Amino acid sequence: MLQTKPKALLIPRPLLLNDSTVLRSDGQQVRVKTGLRDYRMVEIVAGLSPNDELQAPNP
């Protein structure tokens, strides 16, 4: 069964640290609540707004 949400906030999966944290562009780590996910994208249910800018974590 395919699920869709018209206004879901999605981020690329590599931006998610430890399944519950993202890194803002100012270097601040923010805990987020995730929802649906696939191999490329993760739905953010709480903790971010569409205006937040993120940066990729250092390898």
All heavy atoms as TSV, in Angstrom:
chain	resi	resn	atom	element	x	y	z
A	1	MET	N	N	0.841	-1.180	0.000
A	1	MET	CA	C	0.000	0.000	0.000
A	1	MET	C	C	0.885	1.241	0.000
A	1	MET	O	O	1.806	1.358	0.794
A	1	MET	CB	C	-0.886	-0.018	1.243
A	1	MET	CG	C	-1.799	1.146	1.337
A	1	MET	SD	S	-2.915	0.864	2.731
A	1	MET	CE	C	-3.476	2.489	2.992
A	2	LEU	N	N	0.597	2.162	-0.859
A	2	LEU	CA	C	1.358	3.402	-0.976
A	2	LEU	C	C	0.690	4.487	-0.158
A	2	LEU	O	O	-0.520	4.698	-0.261
A	2	LEU	CB	C	1.437	3.816	-2.444
A	2	LEU	CG	C	2.180	5.098	-2.752
A	2	LEU	CD1	C	3.652	4.929	-2.405
A	2	LEU	CD2	C	2.028	5.446	-4.209
A	3	GLN	N	N	1.480	5.164	0.700
A	3	GLN	CA	C	0.939	6.259	1.499
A	3	GLN	C	C	1.511	7.573	1.002
A	3	GLN	O	O	2.698	7.656	0.667
A	3	GLN	CB	C	1.313	6.091	2.969
A	3	GLN	CG	C	0.630	4.935	3.643
A	3	GLN	CD	C	0.971	4.883	5.123
A	3	GLN	OE1	O	2.118	5.050	5.502
A	3	GLN	NE2	N	-0.022	4.656	5.936
A	4	THR	N	N	0.687	8.601	0.960
A	4	THR	CA	C	1.143	9.935	0.601
A	4	THR	C	C	0.577	10.941	1.597
A	4	THR	O	O	-0.484	10.733	2.171
A	4	THR	CB	C	0.686	10.331	-0.823
A	4	THR	OG1	O	-0.744	10.327	-0.865
A	4	THR	CG2	C	1.230	9.380	-1.864
A	5	LYS	N	N	1.334	12.016	1.795
A	5	LYS	CA	C	0.903	13.127	2.641
A	5	LYS	C	C	1.173	14.390	1.847
A	5	LYS	O	O	2.324	14.655	1.475
A	5	LYS	CB	C	1.678	13.155	3.958
A	5	LYS	CG	C	1.366	11.997	4.865
A	5	LYS	CD	C	2.067	12.158	6.189
A	5	LYS	CE	C	1.724	11.015	7.107
A	5	LYS	NZ	N	2.398	11.148	8.404
A	6	PRO	N	N	0.164	15.194	1.585
A	6	PRO	CA	C	0.339	16.349	0.700
A	6	PRO	C	C	1.299	17.426	1.203
A	6	PRO	O	O	1.949	18.077	0.421
A	6	PRO	CB	C	-1.077	16.908	0.533
A	6	PRO	CG	C	-1.887	16.302	1.617
A	6	PRO	CD	C	-1.206	15.038	2.042
A	7	LYS	N	N	1.422	17.622	2.510
A	7	LYS	CA	C	2.271	18.698	3.024
A	7	LYS	C	C	3.350	18.178	3.960
A	7	LYS	O	O	3.713	18.833	4.938
A	7	LYS	CB	C	1.422	19.743	3.731
A	7	LYS	CG	C	0.495	20.484	2.790
A	7	LYS	CD	C	-0.191	21.621	3.476
A	7	LYS	CE	C	-1.071	22.359	2.485
A	7	LYS	NZ	N	-1.691	23.516	3.087
A	8	ALA	N	N	3.884	17.026	3.671
A	8	ALA	CA	C	4.912	16.431	4.525
A	8	ALA	C	C	6.232	17.180	4.366
A	8	ALA	O	O	6.586	17.617	3.282
A	8	ALA	CB	C	5.097	14.962	4.169
A	9	LEU	N	N	6.963	17.335	5.468
A	9	LEU	CA	C	8.298	17.926	5.457
A	9	LEU	C	C	9.295	16.780	5.339
A	9	LEU	O	O	9.383	15.926	6.229
A	9	LEU	CB	C	8.540	18.723	6.742
A	9	LEU	CG	C	9.902	19.368	6.911
A	9	LEU	CD1	C	10.190	20.348	5.777
A	9	LEU	CD2	C	9.988	20.087	8.242
A	10	LEU	N	N	10.018	16.727	4.232
A	10	LEU	CA	C	10.958	15.645	3.960
A	10	LEU	C	C	12.380	16.178	3.900
A	10	LEU	O	O	12.605	17.294	3.429
A	10	LEU	CB	C	10.634	14.978	2.625
A	10	LEU	CG	C	9.257	14.369	2.474
A	10	LEU	CD1	C	9.059	13.872	1.049
A	10	LEU	CD2	C	9.046	13.244	3.461
A	11	ILE	N	N	13.324	15.371	4.372
A	11	ILE	CA	C	14.747	15.682	4.229
A	11	ILE	C	C	15.445	14.444	3.673
A	11	ILE	O	O	14.971	13.319	3.858
A	11	ILE	CB	C	15.398	16.117	5.563
A	11	ILE	CG1	C	15.388	14.974	6.588
A	11	ILE	CG2	C	14.737	17.370	6.120
A	11	ILE	CD1	C	16.259	15.217	7.808
A	12	PRO	N	N	16.577	14.632	3.006
A	12	PRO	CA	C	17.350	13.472	2.559
A	12	PRO	C	C	17.832	12.654	3.762
A	12	PRO	O	O	18.260	13.209	4.781
A	12	PRO	CB	C	18.534	14.088	1.808
A	12	PRO	CG	C	18.077	15.455	1.444
A	12	PRO	CD	C	17.148	15.892	2.532
A	13	ARG	N	N	17.754	11.360	3.654
A	13	ARG	CA	C	18.117	10.481	4.769
A	13	ARG	C	C	19.545	10.672	5.279
A	13	ARG	O	O	19.782	10.580	6.494
A	13	ARG	CB	C	17.876	9.035	4.359
A	13	ARG	CG	C	17.819	8.113	5.529
A	13	ARG	CD	C	17.227	6.792	5.161
A	13	ARG	NE	N	17.088	5.995	6.373
A	13	ARG	CZ	C	16.395	4.896	6.433
A	13	ARG	NH1	N	15.775	4.450	5.375
A	13	ARG	NH2	N	16.318	4.229	7.549
A	14	PRO	N	N	20.538	10.974	4.419
A	14	PRO	CA	C	21.902	11.171	4.944
A	14	PRO	C	C	22.046	12.368	5.903
A	14	PRO	O	O	23.035	12.463	6.622
A	14	PRO	CB	C	22.743	11.397	3.691
A	14	PRO	CG	C	21.979	10.739	2.597
A	14	PRO	CD	C	20.535	10.925	2.955
A	15	LEU	N	N	21.065	13.287	5.939
A	15	LEU	CA	C	21.141	14.421	6.867
A	15	LEU	C	C	20.719	14.044	8.284
A	15	LEU	O	O	20.927	14.807	9.223
A	15	LEU	CB	C	20.266	15.573	6.373
A	15	LEU	CG	C	20.685	16.227	5.062
A	15	LEU	CD1	C	19.746	17.382	4.731
A	15	LEU	CD2	C	22.122	16.706	5.110
A	16	LEU	N	N	20.133	12.873	8.460
A	16	LEU	CA	C	19.661	12.425	9.765
A	16	LEU	C	C	20.781	11.697	10.509
A	16	LEU	O	O	21.363	10.746	10.010
A	16	LEU	CB	C	18.468	11.484	9.565
A	16	LEU	CG	C	17.649	11.130	10.793
A	16	LEU	CD1	C	17.002	12.366	11.404
A	16	LEU	CD2	C	16.586	10.119	10.412
A	17	LEU	N	N	21.083	12.178	11.715
A	17	LEU	CA	C	22.110	11.567	12.569
A	17	LEU	C	C	21.439	10.725	13.641
A	17	LEU	O	O	20.514	11.205	14.314
A	17	LEU	CB	C	22.944	12.647	13.255
A	17	LEU	CG	C	23.647	13.656	12.373
A	17	LEU	CD1	C	24.149	14.814	13.210
A	17	LEU	CD2	C	24.779	12.992	11.650
A	18	ASN	N	N	21.870	9.504	13.824
A	18	ASN	CA	C	21.377	8.634	14.902
A	18	ASN	C	C	19.853	8.525	14.927
A	18	ASN	O	O	19.250	8.430	15.983
A	18	ASN	CB	C	21.875	9.131	16.267
A	18	ASN	CG	C	23.370	9.153	16.348
A	18	ASN	OD1	O	24.041	8.304	15.789
A	18	ASN	ND2	N	23.912	10.140	17.029
A	19	ASP	N	N	19.221	8.604	13.778
A	19	ASP	CA	C	17.764	8.458	13.618
A	19	ASP	C	C	16.924	9.511	14.331
A	19	ASP	O	O	15.706	9.399	14.344
A	19	ASP	CB	C	17.296	7.070	14.063
A	19	ASP	CG	C	17.683	5.986	13.082
A	19	ASP	OD1	O	17.863	6.307	11.894
A	19	ASP	OD2	O	17.795	4.829	13.506
A	20	SER	N	N	17.530	10.538	14.948
A	20	SER	CA	C	16.698	11.509	15.660
A	20	SER	C	C	17.318	12.900	15.768
A	20	SER	O	O	16.807	13.733	16.504
A	20	SER	CB	C	16.389	11.000	17.068
A	20	SER	OG	O	17.576	10.897	17.820
A	21	THR	N	N	18.407	13.167	15.065
A	21	THR	CA	C	19.090	14.457	15.177
A	21	THR	C	C	19.486	14.950	13.790
A	21	THR	O	O	19.859	14.164	12.932
A	21	THR	CB	C	20.359	14.326	16.040
A	21	THR	OG1	O	20.009	13.732	17.292
A	21	THR	CG2	C	21.005	15.680	16.310
A	22	VAL	N	N	19.380	16.276	13.603
A	22	VAL	CA	C	19.874	16.908	12.379
A	22	VAL	C	C	20.800	18.052	12.774
A	22	VAL	O	O	20.787	18.515	13.913
A	22	VAL	CB	C	18.731	17.435	11.480
A	22	VAL	CG1	C	17.885	16.300	10.957
A	22	VAL	CG2	C	17.881	18.457	12.204
A	23	LEU	N	N	21.582	18.511	11.832
A	23	LEU	CA	C	22.526	19.595	12.065
A	23	LEU	C	C	22.077	20.819	11.269
A	23	LEU	O	O	21.998	20.770	10.039
A	23	LEU	CB	C	23.925	19.149	11.620
A	23	LEU	CG	C	25.109	19.999	12.015
A	23	LEU	CD1	C	25.205	20.168	13.525
A	23	LEU	CD2	C	26.379	19.390	11.465
A	24	ARG	N	N	21.750	21.896	11.985
A	24	ARG	CA	C	21.364	23.144	11.307
A	24	ARG	C	C	22.597	23.794	10.695
A	24	ARG	O	O	23.733	23.496	11.056
A	24	ARG	CB	C	20.725	24.110	12.290
A	24	ARG	CG	C	19.326	23.735	12.664
A	24	ARG	CD	C	18.642	24.904	13.343
A	24	ARG	NE	N	17.276	24.544	13.671
A	24	ARG	CZ	C	16.669	24.912	14.782
A	24	ARG	NH1	N	17.299	25.657	15.662
A	24	ARG	NH2	N	15.439	24.542	14.999
A	25	SER	N	N	22.374	24.717	9.778
A	25	SER	CA	C	23.487	25.382	9.095
A	25	SER	C	C	24.348	26.202	10.049
A	25	SER	O	O	25.505	26.473	9.755
A	25	SER	CB	C	22.955	26.262	7.959
A	25	SER	OG	O	22.095	27.255	8.474
A	26	ASP	N	N	23.814	26.573	11.232
A	26	ASP	CA	C	24.607	27.314	12.223
A	26	ASP	C	C	25.413	26.371	13.128
A	26	ASP	O	O	26.073	26.812	14.063
A	26	ASP	CB	C	23.711	28.226	13.058
A	26	ASP	CG	C	22.684	27.471	13.898
A	26	ASP	OD1	O	22.673	26.216	13.890
A	26	ASP	OD2	O	21.857	28.145	14.548
A	27	GLY	N	N	25.353	25.057	12.875
A	27	GLY	CA	C	26.109	24.076	13.650
A	27	GLY	C	C	25.367	23.483	14.822
A	27	GLY	O	O	25.864	22.582	15.485
A	28	GLN	N	N	24.163	23.976	15.108
A	28	GLN	CA	C	23.386	23.487	16.247
A	28	GLN	C	C	22.733	22.147	15.904
A	28	GLN	O	O	22.120	21.996	14.852
A	28	GLN	CB	C	22.306	24.497	16.609
A	28	GLN	CG	C	21.430	24.076	17.759
A	28	GLN	CD	C	20.314	25.084	18.030
A	28	GLN	OE1	O	20.127	26.039	17.296
A	28	GLN	NE2	N	19.577	24.857	19.093
A	29	GLN	N	N	22.855	21.178	16.813
A	29	GLN	CA	C	22.174	19.895	16.643
A	29	GLN	C	C	20.768	20.014	17.200
A	29	GLN	O	O	20.559	20.577	18.273
A	29	GLN	CB	C	22.921	18.780	17.367
A	29	GLN	CG	C	24.210	18.397	16.706
A	29	GLN	CD	C	24.818	17.136	17.310
A	29	GLN	OE1	O	24.263	16.529	18.220
A	29	GLN	NE2	N	25.962	16.760	16.797
A	30	VAL	N	N	19.804	19.482	16.461
A	30	VAL	CA	C	18.401	19.575	16.843
A	30	VAL	C	C	17.788	18.178	16.815
A	30	VAL	O	O	17.927	17.461	15.821
A	30	VAL	CB	C	17.633	20.496	15.859
A	30	VAL	CG1	C	16.165	20.583	16.222
A	30	VAL	CG2	C	18.250	21.869	15.816
A	31	ARG	N	N	17.101	17.815	17.914
A	31	ARG	CA	C	16.384	16.531	17.933
A	31	ARG	C	C	15.089	16.690	17.154
A	31	ARG	O	O	14.392	17.692	17.298
A	31	ARG	CB	C	16.071	16.101	19.358
A	31	ARG	CG	C	17.313	15.595	20.081
A	31	ARG	CD	C	17.007	14.993	21.433
A	31	ARG	NE	N	16.130	13.853	21.433
A	31	ARG	CZ	C	16.506	12.593	21.193
A	31	ARG	NH1	N	17.759	12.336	20.901
A	31	ARG	NH2	N	15.649	11.611	21.250
A	32	VAL	N	N	14.781	15.695	16.346
A	32	VAL	CA	C	13.566	15.718	15.547
A	32	VAL	C	C	12.783	14.430	15.765
A	32	VAL	O	O	13.333	13.416	16.183
A	32	VAL	CB	C	13.871	15.888	14.032
A	32	VAL	CG1	C	14.481	17.245	13.760
A	32	VAL	CG2	C	14.766	14.775	13.518
A	33	LYS	N	N	11.504	14.509	15.488
A	33	LYS	CA	C	10.653	13.322	15.506
A	33	LYS	C	C	10.394	12.953	14.058
A	33	LYS	O	O	9.986	13.804	13.261
A	33	LYS	CB	C	9.341	13.607	16.235
A	33	LYS	CG	C	8.445	12.399	16.322
A	33	LYS	CD	C	7.205	12.697	17.122
A	33	LYS	CE	C	6.327	11.453	17.155
A	33	LYS	NZ	N	5.084	11.712	17.881
A	34	THR	N	N	10.668	11.707	13.710
A	34	THR	CA	C	10.510	11.266	12.332
A	34	THR	C	C	9.230	10.462	12.158
A	34	THR	O	O	8.671	9.923	13.120
A	34	THR	CB	C	11.707	10.403	11.879
A	34	THR	OG1	O	11.794	9.254	12.699
A	34	THR	CG2	C	12.996	11.202	11.957
A	35	GLY	N	N	8.791	10.416	10.905
A	35	GLY	CA	C	7.606	9.643	10.562
A	35	GLY	C	C	7.979	8.609	9.514
A	35	GLY	O	O	8.913	7.843	9.697
A	36	LEU	N	N	7.290	8.649	8.407
A	36	LEU	CA	C	7.546	7.698	7.328
A	36	LEU	C	C	8.918	7.928	6.724
A	36	LEU	O	O	9.430	9.047	6.728
A	36	LEU	CB	C	6.477	7.836	6.241
A	36	LEU	CG	C	5.048	7.562	6.666
A	36	LEU	CD1	C	4.084	7.881	5.526
A	36	LEU	CD2	C	4.883	6.129	7.118
A	37	ARG	N	N	9.512	6.862	6.191
A	37	ARG	CA	C	10.816	6.976	5.556
A	37	ARG	C	C	10.943	5.922	4.481
A	37	ARG	O	O	10.291	4.894	4.527
A	37	ARG	CB	C	11.950	6.873	6.557
A	37	ARG	CG	C	12.028	5.557	7.268
A	37	ARG	CD	C	13.156	5.468	8.261
A	37	ARG	NE	N	12.903	6.312	9.418
A	37	ARG	CZ	C	13.834	6.684	10.264
A	37	ARG	NH1	N	15.059	6.262	10.134
A	37	ARG	NH2	N	13.541	7.458	11.279
A	38	ASP	N	N	11.810	6.209	3.528
A	38	ASP	CA	C	12.191	5.204	2.551
A	38	ASP	C	C	13.703	5.229	2.454
A	38	ASP	O	O	14.374	5.803	3.307
A	38	ASP	CB	C	11.486	5.402	1.205
A	38	ASP	CG	C	11.876	6.691	0.488
A	38	ASP	OD1	O	12.890	7.317	0.845
A	38	ASP	OD2	O	11.168	7.068	-0.468
A	39	TYR	N	N	14.250	4.622	1.440
A	39	TYR	CA	C	15.710	4.548	1.355
A	39	TYR	C	C	16.365	5.886	1.012
A	39	TYR	O	O	17.560	6.036	1.183
A	39	TYR	CB	C	16.132	3.477	0.348
A	39	TYR	CG	C	15.739	3.778	-1.075
A	39	TYR	CD1	C	16.638	4.373	-1.944
A	39	TYR	CD2	C	14.465	3.471	-1.543
A	39	TYR	CE1	C	16.275	4.662	-3.246
A	39	TYR	CE2	C	14.103	3.753	-2.845
A	39	TYR	CZ	C	15.006	4.347	-3.690
A	39	TYR	OH	O	14.649	4.637	-4.968
A	40	ARG	N	N	15.590	6.886	0.572
A	40	ARG	CA	C	16.169	8.182	0.211
A	40	ARG	C	C	15.746	9.337	1.116
A	40	ARG	O	O	16.522	10.226	1.394
A	40	ARG	CB	C	15.773	8.560	-1.220
A	40	ARG	CG	C	16.354	7.695	-2.281
A	40	ARG	CD	C	15.927	8.138	-3.657
A	40	ARG	NE	N	14.510	8.533	-3.631
A	40	ARG	CZ	C	13.943	9.361	-4.482
A	40	ARG	NH1	N	14.625	9.888	-5.448
A	40	ARG	NH2	N	12.667	9.655	-4.388
A	41	MET	N	N	14.494	9.350	1.548
A	41	MET	CA	C	13.941	10.501	2.257
A	41	MET	C	C	13.343	10.090	3.602
A	41	MET	O	O	12.928	8.946	3.797
A	41	MET	CB	C	12.848	11.164	1.411
A	41	MET	CG	C	13.309	11.606	0.030
A	41	MET	SD	S	14.587	12.871	0.055
A	41	MET	CE	C	13.624	14.321	0.402
A	42	VAL	N	N	13.270	11.082	4.529
A	42	VAL	CA	C	12.691	10.880	5.860
A	42	VAL	C	C	11.699	12.003	6.110
A	42	VAL	O	O	11.998	13.175	5.872
A	42	VAL	CB	C	13.777	10.917	6.961
A	42	VAL	CG1	C	13.169	10.785	8.334
A	42	VAL	CG2	C	14.820	9.861	6.729
A	43	GLU	N	N	10.531	11.647	6.602
A	43	GLU	CA	C	9.538	12.643	6.987
A	43	GLU	C	C	9.883	13.177	8.372
A	43	GLU	O	O	10.163	12.411	9.289
A	43	GLU	CB	C	8.142	12.016	7.012
A	43	GLU	CG	C	7.074	12.960	7.506
A	43	GLU	CD	C	5.743	12.287	7.761
A	43	GLU	OE1	O	5.694	11.041	7.883
A	43	GLU	OE2	O	4.746	13.009	7.859
A	44	ILE	N	N	9.856	14.509	8.527
A	44	ILE	CA	C	10.077	15.144	9.829
A	44	ILE	C	C	8.720	15.585	10.362
A	44	ILE	O	O	8.048	16.429	9.765
A	44	ILE	CB	C	11.034	16.349	9.716
A	44	ILE	CG1	C	12.378	15.914	9.127
A	44	ILE	CG2	C	11.209	17.012	11.073
A	44	ILE	CD1	C	13.134	14.888	9.935
A	45	VAL	N	N	8.312	15.003	11.480
A	45	VAL	CA	C	7.006	15.279	12.068
A	45	VAL	C	C	7.081	16.467	13.033
A	45	VAL	O	O	6.144	17.257	13.127
A	45	VAL	CB	C	6.480	14.019	12.794
A	45	VAL	CG1	C	5.157	14.271	13.470
A	45	VAL	CG2	C	6.357	12.861	11.806
A	46	ALA	N	N	8.200	16.607	13.750
A	46	ALA	CA	C	8.352	17.689	14.728
A	46	ALA	C	C	9.836	18.007	14.898
A	46	ALA	O	O	10.693	17.152	14.723
A	46	ALA	CB	C	7.759	17.292	16.072
A	47	GLY	N	N	10.118	19.276	15.227
A	47	GLY	CA	C	11.487	19.690	15.514
A	47	GLY	C	C	12.089	20.617	14.479
A	47	GLY	O	O	13.068	21.298	14.769
A	48	LEU	N	N	11.529	20.651	13.267
A	48	LEU	CA	C	12.015	21.524	12.200
A	48	LEU	C	C	10.854	22.239	11.545
A	48	LEU	O	O	9.724	21.758	11.570
A	48	LEU	CB	C	12.731	20.726	11.104
A	48	LEU	CG	C	14.090	20.135	11.397
A	48	LEU	CD1	C	14.587	19.379	10.169
A	48	LEU	CD2	C	15.085	21.200	11.786
A	49	SER	N	N	11.160	23.368	10.939
A	49	SER	CA	C	10.183	24.069	10.105
A	49	SER	C	C	10.694	24.063	8.666
A	49	SER	O	O	11.883	23.825	8.430
A	49	SER	CB	C	9.998	25.506	10.596
A	49	SER	OG	O	11.080	26.308	10.190
A	50	PRO	N	N	9.835	24.345	7.713
A	50	PRO	CA	C	10.286	24.387	6.314
A	50	PRO	C	C	11.361	25.438	6.052
A	50	PRO	O	O	12.084	25.344	5.074
A	50	PRO	CB	C	9.011	24.710	5.543
A	50	PRO	CG	C	7.902	24.248	6.423
A	50	PRO	CD	C	8.391	24.480	7.835
A	51	ASN	N	N	11.497	26.430	6.929
A	51	ASN	CA	C	12.479	27.496	6.741
A	51	ASN	C	C	13.855	27.172	7.310
A	51	ASN	O	O	14.799	27.911	7.082
A	51	ASN	CB	C	11.973	28.791	7.368
A	51	ASN	CG	C	10.719	29.287	6.695
A	51	ASN	OD1	O	10.544	29.129	5.496
A	51	ASN	ND2	N	9.804	29.857	7.474
A	52	ASP	N	N	13.979	26.094	8.086
A	52	ASP	CA	C	15.277	25.718	8.661
A	52	ASP	C	C	16.234	25.246	7.573
A	52	ASP	O	O	15.842	24.488	6.692
A	52	ASP	CB	C	15.107	24.608	9.707
A	52	ASP	CG	C	14.491	25.088	10.988
A	52	ASP	OD1	O	14.789	26.225	11.404
A	52	ASP	OD2	O	13.697	24.327	11.585
A	53	GLU	N	N	17.476	25.706	7.651
A	53	GLU	CA	C	18.516	25.268	6.727
A	53	GLU	C	C	19.384	24.253	7.434
A	53	GLU	O	O	19.795	24.457	8.575
A	53	GLU	CB	C	19.366	26.448	6.253
A	53	GLU	CG	C	18.587	27.398	5.365
A	53	GLU	CD	C	19.480	28.518	4.825
A	53	GLU	OE1	O	20.696	28.316	4.708
A	53	GLU	OE2	O	18.913	29.568	4.535
A	54	LEU	N	N	19.686	23.150	6.748
A	54	LEU	CA	C	20.462	22.068	7.327
A	54	LEU	C	C	21.791	21.923	6.607
A	54	LEU	O	O	21.923	22.356	5.469
A	54	LEU	CB	C	19.687	20.747	7.235
A	54	LEU	CG	C	18.298	20.718	7.859
A	54	LEU	CD1	C	17.660	19.364	7.641
A	54	LEU	CD2	C	18.359	21.064	9.325
A	55	GLN	N	N	22.733	21.329	7.290
A	55	GLN	CA	C	24.007	21.000	6.659
A	55	GLN	C	C	24.280	19.520	6.844
A	55	GLN	O	O	23.810	18.894	7.793
A	55	GLN	CB	C	25.153	21.838	7.211
A	55	GLN	CG	C	25.550	21.532	8.635
A	55	GLN	CD	C	26.714	22.407	9.085
A	55	GLN	OE1	O	27.022	23.427	8.481
A	55	GLN	NE2	N	27.379	22.002	10.137
A	56	ALA	N	N	25.033	18.963	5.931
A	56	ALA	CA	C	25.389	17.556	6.007
A	56	ALA	C	C	26.419	17.351	7.117
A	56	ALA	O	O	27.294	18.188	7.316
A	56	ALA	CB	C	25.942	17.084	4.677
A	57	PRO	N	N	26.303	16.258	7.849
A	57	PRO	CA	C	27.296	15.967	8.889
A	57	PRO	C	C	28.642	15.629	8.267
A	57	PRO	O	O	28.704	15.138	7.144
A	57	PRO	CB	C	26.716	14.773	9.638
A	57	PRO	CG	C	25.758	14.159	8.671
A	57	PRO	CD	C	25.274	15.252	7.777
A	58	ASN	N	N	29.698	15.892	9.007
A	58	ASN	CA	C	31.048	15.525	8.544
A	58	ASN	C	C	31.185	14.017	8.601
A	58	ASN	O	O	30.751	13.396	9.568
A	58	ASN	CB	C	32.115	16.175	9.421
A	58	ASN	CG	C	32.123	17.679	9.270
A	58	ASN	OD1	O	31.821	18.200	8.208
A	58	ASN	ND2	N	32.478	18.374	10.324
A	59	PRO	N	N	31.830	13.426	7.599
A	59	PRO	CA	C	31.988	11.962	7.599
A	59	PRO	C	C	32.912	11.465	8.683
A	59	PRO	O	O	33.639	12.111	9.305
A	59	PRO	CB	C	32.576	11.659	6.234
A	59	PRO	CG	C	32.960	12.942	5.625
A	59	PRO	CD	C	32.392	14.045	6.453
